[in-house]
Amino acid sequence: MLLLTAGCGKDVKAEAPHGYVEGAEETAEQQSRLVLADTGTGAVQILDLITEKVSPAGKVSDVRELTTDGRFAFLGTDSGAQVVDSGAWMVDHGDHVHYYRAHIRSAGDIQGRPRHVHSDAVITAVSFEDGSVRVYDRTKFEAGAVDEGRSFVSRAEPVPVIPYQEHLLVPGAGGRQDVVEVHDRQGAVKASLEQTCPDVRGEAVTRRGVVFGCADGALLVTAKDGRFTGSKIPYGVPVADRDRPSDFRHRVGSTTLTAVAGNDAVWVLDITKRTWKLVRTGPVVAANTAGEGAPLLALAANGVLKGFDVVTGKQTAATKLLSRPDRRAVIELDTSRAYVNDPVARKVYEIDYNDDLRVARTFPLDFTPSLMVETGR
Protein backbone atom coordinates (compact mmCIF):
# COMPACT_ATOMS: atom_id res chain seq x y z
CA MET A 1 0.00 0.00 0.00
CA LEU A 2 1.31 3.45 -0.86
CA LEU A 3 1.69 6.04 1.86
CA LEU A 4 1.29 9.64 0.72
CA THR A 5 2.54 12.44 2.96
CA ALA A 6 0.87 15.84 3.06
CA GLY A 7 2.43 19.09 4.29
CA CYS A 8 5.47 18.63 6.55
CA GLY A 9 5.06 14.92 7.13
CA LYS A 10 1.93 15.23 9.26
CA ASP A 11 -1.56 13.96 8.37
CA VAL A 12 -0.37 10.74 6.68
CA LYS A 13 -3.07 9.12 4.50
CA ALA A 14 -3.19 5.68 2.95
CA GLU A 15 -4.14 5.45 -0.70
CA ALA A 16 -5.04 2.20 -2.45
CA PRO A 17 -2.81 1.37 -5.42
CA HIS A 18 -4.20 1.71 -8.93
CA GLY A 19 -6.54 -1.16 -9.73
CA TYR A 20 -7.08 -2.18 -6.11
CA VAL A 21 -10.41 -3.93 -5.44
CA GLU A 22 -11.28 -4.75 -1.85
CA GLY A 23 -11.69 -8.47 -1.24
CA ALA A 24 -10.21 -9.48 -4.60
CA GLU A 25 -6.83 -10.64 -5.81
CA GLU A 26 -5.39 -8.93 -8.86
CA THR A 27 -3.64 -11.32 -11.25
CA ALA A 28 -1.33 -11.02 -14.23
CA GLU A 29 -3.47 -13.15 -16.54
CA GLN A 30 -7.11 -13.64 -17.42
CA GLN A 31 -9.04 -15.72 -14.86
CA SER A 32 -11.40 -17.64 -17.14
CA ARG A 33 -14.14 -19.69 -15.53
CA LEU A 34 -17.11 -21.59 -16.91
CA VAL A 35 -20.42 -21.37 -15.08
CA LEU A 36 -22.37 -24.57 -15.71
CA ALA A 37 -25.95 -25.43 -14.77
CA ASP A 38 -27.80 -28.75 -14.82
CA THR A 39 -31.42 -28.13 -15.81
CA GLY A 40 -32.41 -31.54 -14.46
CA THR A 41 -31.12 -31.24 -10.91
CA GLY A 42 -30.65 -27.46 -10.69
CA ALA A 43 -27.02 -27.88 -9.65
CA VAL A 44 -24.75 -24.93 -10.47
CA GLN A 45 -21.00 -25.58 -10.76
CA ILE A 46 -18.05 -23.42 -11.76
CA LEU A 47 -15.07 -24.82 -13.65
CA ASP A 48 -11.85 -22.85 -13.15
CA LEU A 49 -9.98 -23.16 -16.45
CA ILE A 50 -6.63 -22.37 -14.82
CA THR A 51 -6.74 -24.78 -11.88
CA GLU A 52 -9.22 -27.21 -13.55
CA LYS A 53 -11.08 -27.32 -10.23
CA VAL A 54 -14.87 -27.64 -10.23
CA SER A 55 -16.60 -25.79 -7.38
CA PRO A 56 -20.28 -25.94 -6.34
CA ALA A 57 -22.17 -22.66 -6.59
CA GLY A 58 -25.58 -23.55 -5.23
CA LYS A 59 -28.76 -24.98 -6.66
CA VAL A 60 -31.47 -23.31 -8.75
CA SER A 61 -34.58 -25.44 -9.17
CA ASP A 62 -36.17 -25.31 -12.63
CA VAL A 63 -33.32 -23.25 -14.07
CA ARG A 64 -33.94 -22.68 -17.79
CA GLU A 65 -31.63 -19.84 -18.82
CA LEU A 66 -28.11 -18.72 -18.08
CA THR A 67 -26.46 -15.44 -19.01
CA THR A 68 -23.55 -13.38 -17.74
CA ASP A 69 -22.19 -9.84 -17.71
CA GLY A 70 -18.60 -11.07 -17.52
CA ARG A 71 -18.53 -11.60 -13.74
CA PHE A 72 -22.01 -12.37 -12.46
CA ALA A 73 -24.08 -15.28 -13.74
CA PHE A 74 -27.86 -14.88 -13.90
CA LEU A 75 -29.71 -18.19 -13.64
CA GLY A 76 -33.27 -17.65 -14.81
CA THR A 77 -36.39 -19.61 -13.90
CA ASP A 78 -40.07 -19.00 -14.62
CA SER A 79 -40.35 -16.80 -11.54
CA GLY A 80 -37.00 -15.09 -11.11
CA ALA A 81 -33.23 -15.30 -11.37
CA GLN A 82 -30.47 -16.16 -8.95
CA VAL A 83 -27.37 -13.99 -9.15
CA VAL A 84 -24.09 -15.88 -8.66
CA ASP A 85 -20.73 -14.15 -8.33
CA SER A 86 -18.34 -16.33 -10.36
CA GLY A 87 -15.37 -14.66 -8.67
CA ALA A 88 -13.60 -13.87 -11.95
CA TRP A 89 -13.68 -10.68 -13.99
CA MET A 90 -11.66 -8.03 -15.77
CA VAL A 91 -11.71 -4.24 -15.86
CA ASP A 92 -10.84 -2.71 -19.22
CA HIS A 93 -9.31 0.77 -19.03
CA GLY A 94 -8.77 0.98 -22.79
CA ASP A 95 -4.97 1.12 -22.79
CA HIS A 96 -4.62 -1.64 -20.19
CA VAL A 97 -6.64 -4.32 -18.45
CA HIS A 98 -6.89 -5.53 -14.84
CA TYR A 99 -7.76 -9.17 -14.04
CA TYR A 100 -9.26 -10.24 -10.74
CA ARG A 101 -10.28 -13.36 -8.85
CA ALA A 102 -12.32 -13.70 -5.66
CA HIS A 103 -14.48 -16.20 -3.78
CA ILE A 104 -17.48 -17.76 -5.51
CA ARG A 105 -20.77 -16.93 -3.80
CA SER A 106 -24.46 -16.31 -4.33
CA ALA A 107 -25.47 -12.65 -4.31
CA GLY A 108 -29.22 -13.21 -4.04
CA ASP A 109 -32.39 -13.39 -6.11
CA ILE A 110 -34.18 -11.15 -8.60
CA GLN A 111 -37.95 -11.49 -8.52
CA GLY A 112 -39.87 -11.75 -11.81
CA ARG A 113 -39.20 -13.62 -15.03
CA PRO A 114 -36.15 -12.01 -16.70
CA ARG A 115 -35.81 -11.82 -20.48
CA HIS A 116 -32.76 -9.57 -20.99
CA VAL A 117 -29.93 -8.73 -18.56
CA HIS A 118 -27.22 -6.13 -19.27
CA SER A 119 -24.70 -4.42 -16.98
CA ASP A 120 -22.00 -1.83 -16.84
CA ALA A 121 -19.66 -1.25 -13.89
CA VAL A 122 -22.35 0.44 -11.81
CA ILE A 123 -25.84 -0.83 -12.70
CA THR A 124 -27.65 -3.87 -14.08
CA ALA A 125 -30.77 -3.43 -16.21
CA VAL A 126 -33.20 -6.35 -16.26
CA SER A 127 -36.05 -6.54 -18.78
CA PHE A 128 -38.86 -8.85 -17.71
CA GLU A 129 -41.31 -10.94 -19.71
CA ASP A 130 -44.16 -8.54 -18.90
CA GLY A 131 -42.28 -5.65 -20.54
CA SER A 132 -41.22 -3.93 -17.33
CA VAL A 133 -37.60 -2.95 -16.69
CA ARG A 134 -35.89 -2.60 -13.33
CA VAL A 135 -32.43 -1.20 -12.63
CA TYR A 136 -30.26 -2.72 -9.89
CA ASP A 137 -27.21 -1.42 -8.06
CA ARG A 138 -24.43 -3.69 -9.34
CA THR A 139 -22.10 -2.64 -6.53
CA LYS A 140 -24.52 -4.40 -4.17
CA PHE A 141 -23.97 -7.60 -6.15
CA GLU A 142 -20.25 -7.16 -5.52
CA ALA A 143 -20.97 -6.99 -1.79
CA GLY A 144 -22.99 -10.21 -1.93
CA ALA A 145 -26.50 -8.73 -1.94
CA VAL A 146 -29.29 -7.89 -4.38
CA ASP A 147 -31.39 -4.77 -3.81
CA GLU A 148 -35.05 -4.45 -4.75
CA GLY A 149 -34.15 -2.44 -7.83
CA ARG A 150 -36.14 0.50 -9.07
CA SER A 151 -38.71 0.66 -11.81
CA PHE A 152 -37.25 2.22 -14.93
CA VAL A 153 -39.55 1.91 -17.95
CA SER A 154 -42.33 -0.36 -19.13
CA ARG A 155 -43.03 -1.60 -22.64
CA ALA A 156 -45.77 -3.64 -24.28
CA GLU A 157 -43.25 -6.45 -24.77
CA PRO A 158 -39.75 -7.10 -23.39
CA VAL A 159 -36.95 -5.16 -25.06
CA PRO A 160 -33.23 -5.13 -24.21
CA VAL A 161 -32.31 -2.03 -22.19
CA ILE A 162 -28.55 -1.53 -22.24
CA PRO A 163 -26.39 0.60 -19.90
CA TYR A 164 -23.88 2.46 -22.07
CA GLN A 165 -21.68 5.50 -21.52
CA GLU A 166 -23.38 6.42 -18.21
CA HIS A 167 -26.82 6.30 -19.89
CA LEU A 168 -29.30 3.60 -20.88
CA LEU A 169 -30.38 2.77 -24.41
CA VAL A 170 -34.08 1.94 -24.68
CA PRO A 171 -35.46 0.57 -27.98
CA GLY A 172 -39.15 0.54 -28.85
CA ALA A 173 -39.67 3.89 -27.16
CA GLY A 174 -41.48 7.17 -27.62
CA GLY A 175 -44.74 5.62 -28.81
CA ARG A 176 -42.96 4.13 -31.86
CA GLN A 177 -41.64 0.59 -31.88
CA ASP A 178 -38.73 1.53 -34.16
CA VAL A 179 -37.25 4.38 -32.09
CA VAL A 180 -34.25 4.02 -29.76
CA GLU A 181 -34.12 6.53 -26.92
CA VAL A 182 -31.23 7.56 -24.69
CA HIS A 183 -32.19 7.87 -21.01
CA ASP A 184 -30.15 9.10 -18.08
CA ARG A 185 -29.74 6.90 -14.99
CA GLN A 186 -32.87 8.37 -13.41
CA GLY A 187 -35.00 7.54 -16.46
CA ALA A 188 -35.29 10.96 -18.09
CA VAL A 189 -35.18 10.97 -21.90
CA LYS A 190 -32.09 12.79 -23.17
CA ALA A 191 -32.25 12.01 -26.87
CA SER A 192 -33.99 9.99 -29.57
CA LEU A 193 -31.81 8.54 -32.32
CA GLU A 194 -32.64 9.59 -35.87
CA GLN A 195 -31.81 6.16 -37.28
CA THR A 196 -34.63 3.74 -36.54
CA CYS A 197 -34.59 0.04 -35.67
CA PRO A 198 -37.86 -1.73 -36.47
CA ASP A 199 -38.61 -5.00 -34.68
CA VAL A 200 -35.53 -5.26 -32.45
CA ARG A 201 -34.24 -8.82 -32.28
CA GLY A 202 -30.81 -9.51 -30.85
CA GLU A 203 -28.30 -7.13 -29.24
CA ALA A 204 -24.61 -6.97 -28.33
CA VAL A 205 -22.21 -4.60 -26.59
CA THR A 206 -18.86 -4.17 -28.34
CA ARG A 207 -15.85 -1.90 -27.96
CA ARG A 208 -17.13 0.19 -30.86
CA GLY A 209 -20.66 0.58 -29.56
CA VAL A 210 -23.96 -1.17 -28.96
CA VAL A 211 -25.54 -3.24 -31.74
CA PHE A 212 -29.28 -3.84 -32.12
CA GLY A 213 -30.58 -6.32 -34.69
CA CYS A 214 -33.33 -4.74 -36.80
CA ALA A 215 -35.70 -5.97 -39.51
CA ASP A 216 -33.66 -4.00 -42.09
CA GLY A 217 -30.15 -4.72 -40.78
CA ALA A 218 -28.30 -3.61 -37.67
CA LEU A 219 -28.17 -0.35 -35.77
CA LEU A 220 -24.81 0.59 -34.26
CA VAL A 221 -25.08 3.13 -31.43
CA THR A 222 -21.98 5.09 -30.45
CA ALA A 223 -21.27 8.03 -28.17
CA LYS A 224 -18.70 10.82 -28.22
CA ASP A 225 -18.53 13.77 -25.86
CA GLY A 226 -21.97 12.90 -24.52
CA ARG A 227 -23.59 12.85 -27.98
CA PHE A 228 -25.20 9.61 -29.11
CA THR A 229 -25.53 8.66 -32.77
CA GLY A 230 -26.89 5.69 -34.65
CA SER A 231 -25.43 4.20 -37.82
CA LYS A 232 -27.36 1.71 -39.91
CA ILE A 233 -25.68 -1.39 -41.34
CA PRO A 234 -28.17 -2.74 -43.91
CA TYR A 235 -28.19 -6.38 -44.99
CA GLY A 236 -27.75 -5.31 -48.60
CA VAL A 237 -30.08 -8.09 -49.77
CA PRO A 238 -33.68 -9.05 -48.99
CA VAL A 239 -33.79 -11.21 -45.84
CA ALA A 240 -36.80 -13.33 -44.89
CA ASP A 241 -38.00 -13.09 -41.29
CA ARG A 242 -36.99 -16.70 -40.58
CA ASP A 243 -33.41 -15.93 -41.68
CA ARG A 244 -32.95 -12.85 -39.49
CA PRO A 245 -30.37 -13.02 -36.70
CA SER A 246 -31.90 -13.17 -33.24
CA ASP A 247 -28.99 -14.00 -30.93
CA PHE A 248 -25.58 -12.39 -31.49
CA ARG A 249 -22.44 -14.12 -30.25
CA HIS A 250 -18.90 -12.77 -30.16
CA ARG A 251 -15.67 -12.74 -28.18
CA VAL A 252 -15.52 -10.01 -25.57
CA GLY A 253 -13.41 -7.20 -27.01
CA SER A 254 -14.06 -8.26 -30.61
CA THR A 255 -16.02 -6.26 -33.16
CA THR A 256 -17.13 -9.26 -35.22
CA LEU A 257 -20.53 -10.76 -34.37
CA THR A 258 -22.12 -14.04 -35.42
CA ALA A 259 -25.71 -15.24 -35.48
CA VAL A 260 -27.38 -18.38 -36.80
CA ALA A 261 -29.39 -17.62 -39.96
CA GLY A 262 -32.37 -19.86 -40.53
CA ASN A 263 -31.59 -23.56 -40.86
CA ASP A 264 -28.33 -23.75 -42.78
CA ALA A 265 -26.22 -20.59 -42.54
CA VAL A 266 -24.51 -18.13 -40.20
CA TRP A 267 -24.43 -14.34 -40.36
CA VAL A 268 -21.10 -12.60 -39.73
CA LEU A 269 -21.40 -8.89 -38.90
CA ASP A 270 -18.17 -6.88 -39.05
CA ILE A 271 -18.74 -3.71 -37.04
CA THR A 272 -15.46 -2.12 -38.15
CA LYS A 273 -16.11 -2.60 -41.87
CA ARG A 274 -19.89 -2.14 -41.46
CA THR A 275 -20.62 -5.27 -43.51
CA TRP A 276 -22.74 -8.42 -43.31
CA LYS A 277 -21.66 -11.76 -44.74
CA LEU A 278 -23.77 -14.91 -45.01
CA VAL A 279 -21.73 -18.11 -44.68
CA ARG A 280 -23.42 -21.29 -45.91
CA THR A 281 -22.46 -23.69 -43.15
CA GLY A 282 -25.19 -26.29 -43.37
CA PRO A 283 -27.50 -26.94 -40.38
CA VAL A 284 -25.97 -25.58 -37.14
CA VAL A 285 -26.96 -25.30 -33.49
CA ALA A 286 -24.31 -22.75 -32.41
CA ALA A 287 -21.77 -20.36 -33.91
CA ASN A 288 -19.10 -17.92 -32.77
CA THR A 289 -15.83 -16.30 -33.82
CA ALA A 290 -12.89 -14.66 -32.06
CA GLY A 291 -12.81 -11.87 -34.64
CA GLU A 292 -10.43 -10.60 -37.29
CA GLY A 293 -8.19 -13.35 -38.67
CA ALA A 294 -9.90 -16.12 -36.68
CA PRO A 295 -12.14 -18.78 -38.21
CA LEU A 296 -15.89 -18.83 -37.92
CA LEU A 297 -16.79 -21.75 -35.65
CA ALA A 298 -20.05 -23.56 -36.34
CA LEU A 299 -21.35 -26.55 -34.40
CA ALA A 300 -23.27 -28.66 -36.89
CA ALA A 301 -26.54 -30.34 -36.03
CA ASN A 302 -24.76 -33.73 -36.21
CA GLY A 303 -22.26 -32.77 -33.48
CA VAL A 304 -19.34 -31.89 -35.76
CA LEU A 305 -17.50 -28.64 -35.04
CA LYS A 306 -16.54 -26.90 -38.28
CA GLY A 307 -14.23 -24.01 -39.07
CA PHE A 308 -14.82 -21.60 -41.94
CA ASP A 309 -12.76 -18.86 -43.54
CA VAL A 310 -14.81 -15.74 -42.94
CA VAL A 311 -13.58 -14.03 -46.11
CA THR A 312 -14.14 -16.86 -48.60
CA GLY A 313 -16.84 -18.74 -46.73
CA LYS A 314 -15.02 -22.03 -47.36
CA GLN A 315 -14.73 -24.76 -44.74
CA THR A 316 -11.17 -25.11 -43.40
CA ALA A 317 -11.43 -27.73 -40.63
CA ALA A 318 -13.79 -30.18 -38.93
CA THR A 319 -13.74 -32.18 -35.69
CA LYS A 320 -16.34 -34.69 -34.50
CA LEU A 321 -17.10 -33.39 -31.02
CA LEU A 322 -20.47 -34.18 -29.47
CA SER A 323 -21.28 -37.80 -28.69
CA ARG A 324 -24.83 -37.11 -29.83
CA PRO A 325 -26.38 -33.95 -31.31
CA ASP A 326 -27.70 -31.60 -28.62
CA ARG A 327 -29.21 -28.16 -29.18
CA ARG A 328 -28.24 -27.08 -25.67
CA ALA A 329 -24.59 -26.90 -26.72
CA VAL A 330 -22.99 -23.47 -27.09
CA ILE A 331 -19.60 -22.11 -28.15
CA GLU A 332 -17.83 -19.78 -25.72
CA LEU A 333 -14.40 -18.42 -26.61
CA ASP A 334 -11.55 -16.15 -25.64
CA THR A 335 -8.38 -14.99 -27.36
CA SER A 336 -6.96 -18.48 -27.95
CA ARG A 337 -9.43 -21.19 -26.99
CA ALA A 338 -13.07 -22.15 -27.54
CA TYR A 339 -15.25 -24.13 -25.15
CA VAL A 340 -18.15 -26.40 -26.09
CA ASN A 341 -20.43 -28.18 -23.61
CA ASP A 342 -21.58 -31.74 -24.31
CA PRO A 343 -24.65 -32.33 -22.08
CA VAL A 344 -25.15 -35.96 -23.18
CA ALA A 345 -21.56 -37.06 -22.51
CA ARG A 346 -21.25 -34.79 -19.44
CA LYS A 347 -18.11 -33.12 -20.74
CA VAL A 348 -16.71 -29.75 -21.75
CA TYR A 349 -14.20 -29.54 -24.59
CA GLU A 350 -11.46 -26.96 -24.93
CA ILE A 351 -10.64 -26.29 -28.59
CA ASP A 352 -7.54 -24.68 -30.07
CA TYR A 353 -9.30 -22.97 -32.97
CA ASN A 354 -6.01 -21.80 -34.49
CA ASP A 355 -4.74 -25.39 -34.80
CA ASP A 356 -7.32 -27.10 -37.04
CA LEU A 357 -9.83 -27.29 -34.17
CA ARG A 358 -7.59 -29.52 -32.08
CA VAL A 359 -9.12 -30.71 -28.80
CA ALA A 360 -6.66 -29.28 -26.28
CA ARG A 361 -8.37 -30.47 -23.08
CA THR A 362 -11.45 -32.48 -22.13
CA PHE A 363 -13.17 -31.89 -18.80
CA PRO A 364 -15.29 -34.87 -17.65
CA LEU A 365 -18.04 -33.90 -15.18
CA ASP A 366 -20.31 -35.75 -12.75
CA PHE A 367 -23.34 -33.63 -13.70
CA THR A 368 -25.02 -32.54 -16.92
CA PRO A 369 -23.68 -29.21 -18.27
CA SER A 370 -27.01 -28.21 -19.84
CA LEU A 371 -26.19 -24.48 -19.79
CA MET A 372 -22.83 -22.75 -19.97
CA VAL A 373 -21.32 -19.25 -19.97
CA GLU A 374 -17.73 -18.02 -19.59
CA THR A 375 -16.72 -15.35 -17.09
CA GLY A 376 -13.48 -13.54 -16.33
CA ARG A 377 -13.43 -11.77 -19.68
C-alpha positions in Angstrom: 0.0 0.0 0.0 1.3 3.5 -0.9 1.7 6.0 1.9 1.3 9.6 0.7 2.5 12.4 3.0 0.9 15.8 3.1 2.4 19.1 4.3 5.5 18.6 6.5 5.1 14.9 7.1 1.9 15.2 9.3 -1.6 14.0 8.4 -0.4 10.7 6.7 -3.1 9.1 4.5 -3.2 5.7 2.9 -4.1 5.5 -0.7 -5.0 2.2 -2.4 -2.8 1.4 -5.4 -4.2 1.7 -8.9 -6.5 -1.2 -9.7 -7.1 -2.2 -6.1 -10.4 -3.9 -5.4 -11.3 -4.8 -1.8 -11.7 -8.5 -1.2 -10.2 -9.5 -4.6 -6.8 -10.6 -5.8 -5.4 -8.9 -8.9 -3.6 -11.3 -11.2 -1.3 -11.0 -14.2 -3.5 -13.1 -16.5 -7.1 -13.6 -17.4 -9.0 -15.7 -14.9 -11.4 -17.6 -17.1 -14.1 -19.7 -15.5 -17.1 -21.6 -16.9 -20.4 -21.4 -15.1 -22.4 -24.6 -15.7 -26.0 -25.4 -14.8 -27.8 -28.8 -14.8 -31.4 -28.1 -15.8 -32.4 -31.5 -14.5 -31.1 -31.2 -10.9 -30.6 -27.5 -10.7 -27.0 -27.9 -9.6 -24.7 -24.9 -10.5 -21.0 -25.6 -10.8 -18.1 -23.4 -11.8 -15.1 -24.8 -13.6 -11.9 -22.9 -13.1 -10.0 -23.2 -16.4 -6.6 -22.4 -14.8 -6.7 -24.8 -11.9 -9.2 -27.2 -13.6 -11.1 -27.3 -10.2 -14.9 -27.6 -10.2 -16.6 -25.8 -7.4 -20.3 -25.9 -6.3 -22.2 -22.7 -6.6 -25.6 -23.6 -5.2 -28.8 -25.0 -6.7 -31.5 -23.3 -8.7 -34.6 -25.4 -9.2 -36.2 -25.3 -12.6 -33.3 -23.3 -14.1 -33.9 -22.7 -17.8 -31.6 -19.8 -18.8 -28.1 -18.7 -18.1 -26.5 -15.4 -19.0 -23.6 -13.4 -17.7 -22.2 -9.8 -17.7 -18.6 -11.1 -17.5 -18.5 -11.6 -13.7 -22.0 -12.4 -12.5 -24.1 -15.3 -13.7 -27.9 -14.9 -13.9 -29.7 -18.2 -13.6 -33.3 -17.7 -14.8 -36.4 -19.6 -13.9 -40.1 -19.0 -14.6 -40.4 -16.8 -11.5 -37.0 -15.1 -11.1 -33.2 -15.3 -11.4 -30.5 -16.2 -8.9 -27.4 -14.0 -9.1 -24.1 -15.9 -8.7 -20.7 -14.1 -8.3 -18.3 -16.3 -10.4 -15.4 -14.7 -8.7 -13.6 -13.9 -11.9 -13.7 -10.7 -14.0 -11.7 -8.0 -15.8 -11.7 -4.2 -15.9 -10.8 -2.7 -19.2 -9.3 0.8 -19.0 -8.8 1.0 -22.8 -5.0 1.1 -22.8 -4.6 -1.6 -20.2 -6.6 -4.3 -18.5 -6.9 -5.5 -14.8 -7.8 -9.2 -14.0 -9.3 -10.2 -10.7 -10.3 -13.4 -8.8 -12.3 -13.7 -5.7 -14.5 -16.2 -3.8 -17.5 -17.8 -5.5 -20.8 -16.9 -3.8 -24.5 -16.3 -4.3 -25.5 -12.6 -4.3 -29.2 -13.2 -4.0 -32.4 -13.4 -6.1 -34.2 -11.2 -8.6 -38.0 -11.5 -8.5 -39.9 -11.7 -11.8 -39.2 -13.6 -15.0 -36.1 -12.0 -16.7 -35.8 -11.8 -20.5 -32.8 -9.6 -21.0 -29.9 -8.7 -18.6 -27.2 -6.1 -19.3 -24.7 -4.4 -17.0 -22.0 -1.8 -16.8 -19.7 -1.2 -13.9 -22.4 0.4 -11.8 -25.8 -0.8 -12.7 -27.6 -3.9 -14.1 -30.8 -3.4 -16.2 -33.2 -6.4 -16.3 -36.0 -6.5 -18.8 -38.9 -8.9 -17.7 -41.3 -10.9 -19.7 -44.2 -8.5 -18.9 -42.3 -5.6 -20.5 -41.2 -3.9 -17.3 -37.6 -2.9 -16.7 -35.9 -2.6 -13.3 -32.4 -1.2 -12.6 -30.3 -2.7 -9.9 -27.2 -1.4 -8.1 -24.4 -3.7 -9.3 -22.1 -2.6 -6.5 -24.5 -4.4 -4.2 -24.0 -7.6 -6.1 -20.2 -7.2 -5.5 -21.0 -7.0 -1.8 -23.0 -10.2 -1.9 -26.5 -8.7 -1.9 -29.3 -7.9 -4.4 -31.4 -4.8 -3.8 -35.0 -4.5 -4.8 -34.1 -2.4 -7.8 -36.1 0.5 -9.1 -38.7 0.7 -11.8 -37.2 2.2 -14.9 -39.6 1.9 -18.0 -42.3 -0.4 -19.1 -43.0 -1.6 -22.6 -45.8 -3.6 -24.3 -43.3 -6.4 -24.8 -39.8 -7.1 -23.4 -37.0 -5.2 -25.1 -33.2 -5.1 -24.2 -32.3 -2.0 -22.2 -28.5 -1.5 -22.2 -26.4 0.6 -19.9 -23.9 2.5 -22.1 -21.7 5.5 -21.5 -23.4 6.4 -18.2 -26.8 6.3 -19.9 -29.3 3.6 -20.9 -30.4 2.8 -24.4 -34.1 1.9 -24.7 -35.5 0.6 -28.0 -39.1 0.5 -28.8 -39.7 3.9 -27.2 -41.5 7.2 -27.6 -44.7 5.6 -28.8 -43.0 4.1 -31.9 -41.6 0.6 -31.9 -38.7 1.5 -34.2 -37.3 4.4 -32.1 -34.2 4.0 -29.8 -34.1 6.5 -26.9 -31.2 7.6 -24.7 -32.2 7.9 -21.0 -30.2 9.1 -18.1 -29.7 6.9 -15.0 -32.9 8.4 -13.4 -35.0 7.5 -16.5 -35.3 11.0 -18.1 -35.2 11.0 -21.9 -32.1 12.8 -23.2 -32.3 12.0 -26.9 -34.0 10.0 -29.6 -31.8 8.5 -32.3 -32.6 9.6 -35.9 -31.8 6.2 -37.3 -34.6 3.7 -36.5 -34.6 0.0 -35.7 -37.9 -1.7 -36.5 -38.6 -5.0 -34.7 -35.5 -5.3 -32.4 -34.2 -8.8 -32.3 -30.8 -9.5 -30.8 -28.3 -7.1 -29.2 -24.6 -7.0 -28.3 -22.2 -4.6 -26.6 -18.9 -4.2 -28.3 -15.8 -1.9 -28.0 -17.1 0.2 -30.9 -20.7 0.6 -29.6 -24.0 -1.2 -29.0 -25.5 -3.2 -31.7 -29.3 -3.8 -32.1 -30.6 -6.3 -34.7 -33.3 -4.7 -36.8 -35.7 -6.0 -39.5 -33.7 -4.0 -42.1 -30.1 -4.7 -40.8 -28.3 -3.6 -37.7 -28.2 -0.3 -35.8 -24.8 0.6 -34.3 -25.1 3.1 -31.4 -22.0 5.1 -30.5 -21.3 8.0 -28.2 -18.7 10.8 -28.2 -18.5 13.8 -25.9 -22.0 12.9 -24.5 -23.6 12.9 -28.0 -25.2 9.6 -29.1 -25.5 8.7 -32.8 -26.9 5.7 -34.6 -25.4 4.2 -37.8 -27.4 1.7 -39.9 -25.7 -1.4 -41.3 -28.2 -2.7 -43.9 -28.2 -6.4 -45.0 -27.8 -5.3 -48.6 -30.1 -8.1 -49.8 -33.7 -9.0 -49.0 -33.8 -11.2 -45.8 -36.8 -13.3 -44.9 -38.0 -13.1 -41.3 -37.0 -16.7 -40.6 -33.4 -15.9 -41.7 -32.9 -12.9 -39.5 -30.4 -13.0 -36.7 -31.9 -13.2 -33.2 -29.0 -14.0 -30.9 -25.6 -12.4 -31.5 -22.4 -14.1 -30.3 -18.9 -12.8 -30.2 -15.7 -12.7 -28.2 -15.5 -10.0 -25.6 -13.4 -7.2 -27.0 -14.1 -8.3 -30.6 -16.0 -6.3 -33.2 -17.1 -9.3 -35.2 -20.5 -10.8 -34.4 -22.1 -14.0 -35.4 -25.7 -15.2 -35.5 -27.4 -18.4 -36.8 -29.4 -17.6 -40.0 -32.4 -19.9 -40.5 -31.6 -23.6 -40.9 -28.3 -23.8 -42.8 -26.2 -20.6 -42.5 -24.5 -18.1 -40.2 -24.4 -14.3 -40.4 -21.1 -12.6 -39.7 -21.4 -8.9 -38.9 -18.2 -6.9 -39.1 -18.7 -3.7 -37.0 -15.5 -2.1 -38.2 -16.1 -2.6 -41.9 -19.9 -2.1 -41.5 -20.6 -5.3 -43.5 -22.7 -8.4 -43.3 -21.7 -11.8 -44.7 -23.8 -14.9 -45.0 -21.7 -18.1 -44.7 -23.4 -21.3 -45.9 -22.5 -23.7 -43.1 -25.2 -26.3 -43.4 -27.5 -26.9 -40.4 -26.0 -25.6 -37.1 -27.0 -25.3 -33.5 -24.3 -22.8 -32.4 -21.8 -20.4 -33.9 -19.1 -17.9 -32.8 -15.8 -16.3 -33.8 -12.9 -14.7 -32.1 -12.8 -11.9 -34.6 -10.4 -10.6 -37.3 -8.2 -13.4 -38.7 -9.9 -16.1 -36.7 -12.1 -18.8 -38.2 -15.9 -18.8 -37.9 -16.8 -21.8 -35.7 -20.0 -23.6 -36.3 -21.3 -26.5 -34.4 -23.3 -28.7 -36.9 -26.5 -30.3 -36.0 -24.8 -33.7 -36.2 -22.3 -32.8 -33.5 -19.3 -31.9 -35.8 -17.5 -28.6 -35.0 -16.5 -26.9 -38.3 -14.2 -24.0 -39.1 -14.8 -21.6 -41.9 -12.8 -18.9 -43.5 -14.8 -15.7 -42.9 -13.6 -14.0 -46.1 -14.1 -16.9 -48.6 -16.8 -18.7 -46.7 -15.0 -22.0 -47.4 -14.7 -24.8 -44.7 -11.2 -25.1 -43.4 -11.4 -27.7 -40.6 -13.8 -30.2 -38.9 -13.7 -32.2 -35.7 -16.3 -34.7 -34.5 -17.1 -33.4 -31.0 -20.5 -34.2 -29.5 -21.3 -37.8 -28.7 -24.8 -37.1 -29.8 -26.4 -33.9 -31.3 -27.7 -31.6 -28.6 -29.2 -28.2 -29.2 -28.2 -27.1 -25.7 -24.6 -26.9 -26.7 -23.0 -23.5 -27.1 -19.6 -22.1 -28.2 -17.8 -19.8 -25.7 -14.4 -18.4 -26.6 -11.6 -16.2 -25.6 -8.4 -15.0 -27.4 -7.0 -18.5 -28.0 -9.4 -21.2 -27.0 -13.1 -22.1 -27.5 -15.3 -24.1 -25.2 -18.1 -26.4 -26.1 -20.4 -28.2 -23.6 -21.6 -31.7 -24.3 -24.6 -32.3 -22.1 -25.1 -36.0 -23.2 -21.6 -37.1 -22.5 -21.3 -34.8 -19.4 -18.1 -33.1 -20.7 -16.7 -29.7 -21.7 -14.2 -29.5 -24.6 -11.5 -27.0 -24.9 -10.6 -26.3 -28.6 -7.5 -24.7 -30.1 -9.3 -23.0 -33.0 -6.0 -21.8 -34.5 -4.7 -25.4 -34.8 -7.3 -27.1 -37.0 -9.8 -27.3 -34.2 -7.6 -29.5 -32.1 -9.1 -30.7 -28.8 -6.7 -29.3 -26.3 -8.4 -30.5 -23.1 -11.4 -32.5 -22.1 -13.2 -31.9 -18.8 -15.3 -34.9 -17.6 -18.0 -33.9 -15.2 -20.3 -35.7 -12.7 -23.3 -33.6 -13.7 -25.0 -32.5 -16.9 -23.7 -29.2 -18.3 -27.0 -28.2 -19.8 -26.2 -24.5 -19.8 -22.8 -22.7 -20.0 -21.3 -19.2 -20.0 -17.7 -18.0 -19.6 -16.7 -15.4 -17.1 -13.5 -13.5 -16.3 -13.4 -11.8 -19.7 
